[in-house]
């Protein structure tokens, strides 16, 4: 039978406040799952969607925990009563060829709201089964909500996309929820040094709770030169005759032009005929094009790569992140720094826009 839900609606008109509508969710289609939610993350990338022109109201949120209340006839991996995570990456993309169904909702005023793939700023949601991952009922259901994006994106970029190894140096630009997750993963694999780069000293100090060994305030010093000073390779010089330096891996977890352009020179220089250069990894959602030094990329044999969703497969990887949390390697209790009710969604997004969320905010239902 249809399910009534309270859903955050971003209006079609730019700049208008998010409203909460009572909406009737349809019966699940053959491949859909209805989830009563415990908690949802509030991701910075959702701000980009809020600020884009749109032909319809939109429904946002893409990381959550909940309990299944209904399933479609073709859903086999979860059943009513199961605890789950909702995410925006297909849970097993390697073995799934069916295109996931996009969700649209009929609103009380006659409008239609659309999602990109899932929506979790709601006390109940309906999603394609490909975005629903089963978890044990013994798992925490509040702070673990952010595994579905923040942790997966940041930690996965280090663990899977880059494949950072013990003893390799890492620099992370931007230490919000995604950047802190990247730092935590770097600590798990034994990277050293782990350099946090941000504009706020309190955020840099906070990053050390997650494994950062050094902090660089980019509003006070040139972060590229500061990273080079911390990563000198004794007795070697680059193609320009300078002391060899730079991080083995430099991650941009912000996506603004300045940081996207800084991670390439922050990556370690190469030595022709001896060793290739470091790797710059774009993790944050870009908002503009960039200009890169192609000569530096070529002569140092550096790599500039992207990481979407941390190259993760949720069915495979969420259990690992949950294990890290239980074993104390991923402090989700510290990473979740603000909690809001659904009715406070505008307060939550305003705080995020103003840079007042040190880690990650969640909505609790």
C-alpha positions, 0 to 999 in steps of 0.5 A: 500500500502507498506510504506517507512520507515527509520529504525535503523539497528544493523549490524550482525557484533558485534561492527559495527555502527548502520546504517539507511536504507530506508526500504519498510514496507510490507502491514499490515497482518490481525493483524498488525498495521503500525505506523508513530512515534512521539518519541521513548525511548532509553532503556539500555536493548537494549545495551545487545542486541547490544552486543550479537552474532546474525545470522542476523541484528537486529532492536531495540527499544520497547517504542514509541508514534505515529499515526496509518497509516494503520491496518490489517483486524482483528484489531478492537481497533485502526484505521487510525488516532488514537494516540497510544503507542507501547510497548513490553508487550501484551496490554491485556495478560489476554484476548489474546491467539493468539501468536503475530507475529514477525516482519522481514524486507527485507533490501536493500542489500538482508539481513533480519533484525529481531526484538524480538517483536517490533522495534521503532528506526524508523520513521515508524514501523509495529507491532502486534496489541497486542503491540499497545495501543490507547491513547487520541489525547490530550496526549503529544507525546514526553516524554510520549514515555518512558511509554512503557518501563521505566515507566511501568517497574520501576513504575509497579515493585513498584505498582504491583509486590511488592505492596508497601504500605504507610509507607513501606521503599524502596531502589532502586539500580540504578537510571536511567530511570527505577529506577527513575520511581520506586522512583516516584511510591514509592512516589505516594504510600507514601513509607518512607523512599525512598532510592536511591543507585547509584555510582554518587552523581549528579544522587542521587541528581537528584533522589530527584526530583522524591521523594527519601528521601535519597541517598547512594553513593555505591562507598563510603560506603557499601550500605547494611549497609547504608540502615540498618542504615536508616531503624532501627526498634526500640526495635527489634532484628533479629535472630542474636541479631542485631538491626532489620533493612533493607528495606521492599523492595529493588529493583535492577534496574541494573541487574549486579551481585553485585547489584543482590546480594546486594538487599537480605541482604538490605531487612529487616530481619525477626523475627522468630515467629513474622514477616517475612522479606523483599522482594528483587525485581529484575527489571534490565535485568540480565547479569550473575548468582548470589550467594545468602545467602540461610540461610539469605533467609530461617531464615529471611523468605525473598523473592527474586522475579523477575519483568518483565515489572512491572507486567503491563497490558498496556491497564489497566495501561498506562492511570494511568501513563498518569494521574500521569504525568498530575497530577504532580506525575510523572515528565516525562519532568524531566525524559527525559534528552536527545533528539536525531534525528534518525541519531544520534542513535549511539551518543545516544547509546554511551552516554547511554553506557558511563553512560552519560544519567541521566534519559532517552533519546528519539529519536524524529521524 
